Amino acid sequence: MNQEQVVKALAALAHSVRLQVFRTLVVAGAEGRTPSDIAEQLAVPSTALSFHLKELMAAHLVSQERVGRNLFYRAAYDEMNALIGFLTENCCAGANCGQTDVACCPTTTKSTSQVS
């Protein structure tokens, strides 16, 4: 991840609703959530949610998949981990600070046949 991508990702997360949406999708895991589920859970109007999801997708922090007539949004764990990796790349100037190299969430894929 380069600095331009990091700035774009951080800018996308620098809004309270988008941060809530992203964290909701992180918690949802590979199953993801539909916009109506997210809107209901966060009490966000669907038109506003659509705008925020678009911004998160533009920053590559969220992916979208159509399953039948539904859209499912999922956190892009690989991008999230790359962002965290960039931010902690030179943690403690190389000194042992107790951090591990383990990613926060493994990159997972879910086929459309597994989504209900």
Wavefront OBJ file of the C-alpha trace (Angstrom):
o trace
v 0.000 0.000 0.000
v 1.423 3.360 -0.955
v 0.996 6.686 0.810
v -1.685 7.916 -1.617
v -3.809 4.817 -0.969
v -3.348 5.217 2.780
v -4.482 8.846 2.673
v -7.556 7.867 0.636
v -8.435 5.067 3.083
v -7.959 7.238 6.148
v -9.993 10.037 4.575
v -12.830 7.582 3.919
v -12.752 6.443 7.549
v -12.590 10.017 8.865
v -16.369 10.342 8.973
v -18.375 8.964 11.876
v -21.022 7.225 9.751
v -18.482 5.656 7.392
v -16.423 4.482 10.348
v -19.539 2.897 11.881
v -20.430 1.252 8.562
v -16.918 -0.116 8.138
v -16.779 -1.460 11.689
v -20.200 -3.062 11.210
v -18.922 -4.823 8.108
v -15.744 -5.936 9.903
v -17.903 -7.520 12.604
v -20.162 -9.123 9.975
v -17.224 -11.059 8.557
v -17.269 -12.861 5.229
v -21.073 -13.065 5.280
v -21.332 -9.315 4.785
v -24.487 -7.239 5.113
v -27.126 -5.835 2.815
v -27.662 -2.078 2.739
v -31.063 -2.478 4.376
v -29.493 -4.440 7.262
v -26.809 -1.796 7.726
v -29.294 1.098 7.501
v -31.560 -0.509 10.077
v -28.735 -1.399 12.467
v -27.158 2.055 12.333
v -30.359 4.095 11.872
v -28.938 5.761 8.763
v -31.210 6.818 5.885
v -30.673 4.596 2.847
v -29.745 7.524 0.596
v -27.012 8.631 2.979
v -25.835 5.042 3.429
v -25.514 4.632 -0.327
v -23.200 7.656 -0.465
v -21.052 6.359 2.410
v -20.779 2.859 0.936
v -19.694 4.417 -2.372
v -16.940 6.349 -0.584
v -15.732 3.231 1.238
v -15.722 1.294 -2.034
v -13.743 4.055 -3.762
v -11.130 3.705 -1.011
v -11.127 -0.091 -1.602
v -12.107 -0.734 2.032
v -15.418 -2.370 1.093
v -16.424 -4.760 -1.661
v -19.842 -5.302 -3.175
v -21.389 -8.491 -4.532
v -24.756 -9.066 -6.133
v -26.434 -12.282 -5.013
v -29.750 -12.691 -6.769
v -31.617 -9.446 -6.209
v -29.568 -8.439 -3.178
v -26.322 -6.545 -2.835
v -23.941 -7.659 -0.113
v -21.197 -5.427 1.202
v -18.134 -6.823 2.921
v -15.098 -5.305 4.582
v -11.966 -5.720 2.460
v -9.788 -7.354 5.114
v -6.727 -7.436 2.866
v -6.914 -3.651 2.448
v -7.603 -3.141 6.149
v -4.584 -5.260 7.047
v -2.433 -3.436 4.486
v -3.482 -0.119 6.037
v -2.643 -1.334 9.530
v 0.632 -2.733 8.216
v 1.541 0.598 6.628
v 0.756 2.466 9.845
v 2.812 0.084 11.978
v 5.567 -0.712 9.475
v 8.295 0.990 11.470
v 6.739 0.501 14.884
v 9.127 1.314 17.714
v 11.907 1.955 15.174
v 12.517 -1.785 14.903
v 12.773 -2.394 18.655
v 10.730 -5.206 20.151
v 7.511 -3.610 21.333
v 5.511 -6.793 21.815
v 3.642 -6.546 18.510
v 3.366 -9.516 16.188
v 3.325 -9.742 12.416
v -0.062 -11.471 12.460
v -2.751 -9.719 10.464
v -5.850 -8.606 12.346
v -8.208 -10.633 10.213
v -7.351 -13.317 7.705
v -8.301 -12.656 4.123
v -11.291 -14.822 3.374
v -13.395 -15.304 0.346
v -16.954 -16.484 0.285
v -18.580 -17.863 -2.797
v -21.997 -16.644 -3.784
v -23.442 -20.098 -3.147
v -22.619 -19.767 0.557
v -24.525 -16.523 1.055
v -28.132 -16.927 2.068
l 1 2 3 4 5 6 7 8 9 10 11 12 13 14 15 16 17 18 19 20 21 22 23 24 25 26 27 28 29 30 31 32 33 34 35 36 37 38 39 40 41 42 43 44 45 46 47 48 49 50 51 52 53 54 55 56 57 58 59 60 61 62 63 64 65 66 67 68 69 70 71 72 73 74 75 76 77 78 79 80 81 82 83 84 85 86 87 88 89 90 91 92 93 94 95 96 97 98 99 100 101 102 103 104 105 106 107 108 109 110 111 112 113 114 115 116
